[in-house]
Amino acid sequence: MRLIAAVCLLLAATPLLAHPGDHAGLSVAAFSGHVLLEPDHLFFVMLTAAVGVVAYRMGKRSALKEARAETKK
């Protein structure tokens, strides 16, 4: 599991070049619209949300197991 986490961190540390172009000149509203409406960006937004949900559920499940183990002692 640690290896998977390390690989994910290494991949996240590199810049993802979805398409060429400089986005530095965009306003906050234009940049937000670009990120939320472009299919390539939208895919990674959804992927990030899915990973967050899975991580939250795994953490909650782990905490419940630990709490049950404590009550049995």
C-alpha positions as CSV (number, residue, x, y, z in Angstrom):
1,M,0.0,0.0,0.0
2,R,2.9,2.4,0.8
3,L,4.4,1.7,-2.6
4,I,1.1,2.6,-4.3
5,A,1.0,5.8,-2.3
6,A,4.6,6.7,-3.2
7,V,4.0,6.1,-6.9
8,C,0.8,8.3,-6.8
9,L,2.8,11.1,-5.0
10,L,5.6,10.9,-7.6
11,L,3.1,11.1,-10.5
12,A,1.2,14.0,-8.9
13,A,4.5,15.9,-8.4
14,T,5.0,16.1,-12.2
15,P,3.1,18.8,-14.1
16,L,0.3,17.3,-16.1
17,L,0.3,18.7,-19.6
18,A,-3.2,18.1,-20.8
19,H,-2.8,20.4,-23.8
20,P,-0.4,23.1,-24.8
21,G,-1.0,26.7,-24.0
22,D,-0.4,29.2,-21.3
23,H,-3.2,29.8,-18.8
24,A,-1.5,32.6,-16.9
25,G,-3.5,35.3,-18.6
26,L,-6.9,33.9,-17.6
27,S,-9.0,35.6,-15.0
28,V,-10.2,33.6,-12.0
29,A,-13.6,33.2,-13.5
30,A,-12.2,32.2,-16.9
31,F,-9.8,29.8,-15.4
32,S,-12.5,28.2,-13.2
33,G,-14.7,27.8,-16.2
34,H,-11.9,26.3,-18.2
35,V,-11.0,23.8,-15.5
36,L,-14.7,22.8,-14.9
37,L,-15.8,22.6,-18.6
38,E,-12.9,21.1,-20.5
39,P,-13.3,17.3,-20.7
40,D,-9.6,16.6,-20.0
41,H,-9.6,18.7,-16.8
42,L,-13.1,17.5,-15.8
43,F,-11.8,13.9,-15.9
44,F,-9.1,14.7,-13.4
45,V,-11.4,16.7,-11.2
46,M,-13.7,13.7,-11.0
47,L,-10.8,11.3,-10.4
48,T,-9.6,13.5,-7.5
49,A,-13.0,13.6,-6.0
50,A,-13.4,9.8,-6.3
51,V,-10.0,9.2,-4.7
52,G,-11.0,11.5,-1.8
53,V,-14.3,9.7,-1.2
54,V,-12.5,6.3,-1.2
55,A,-9.8,7.6,1.2
56,Y,-12.4,9.0,3.5
57,R,-14.4,5.8,3.6
58,M,-11.2,3.7,4.2
59,G,-10.2,6.0,7.0
60,K,-13.7,5.9,8.6
61,R,-13.7,2.1,8.3
62,S,-10.3,1.8,9.9
63,A,-11.4,4.1,12.8
64,L,-14.4,1.9,13.4
65,K,-12.3,-1.2,13.5
66,E,-10.0,0.4,16.0
67,A,-12.9,1.5,18.2
68,R,-14.4,-2.0,18.2
69,A,-11.0,-3.5,19.1
70,E,-10.7,-1.0,22.0
71,T,-14.1,-1.9,23.4
72,K,-13.3,-5.6,23.3
73,K,-10.2,-5.2,25.5
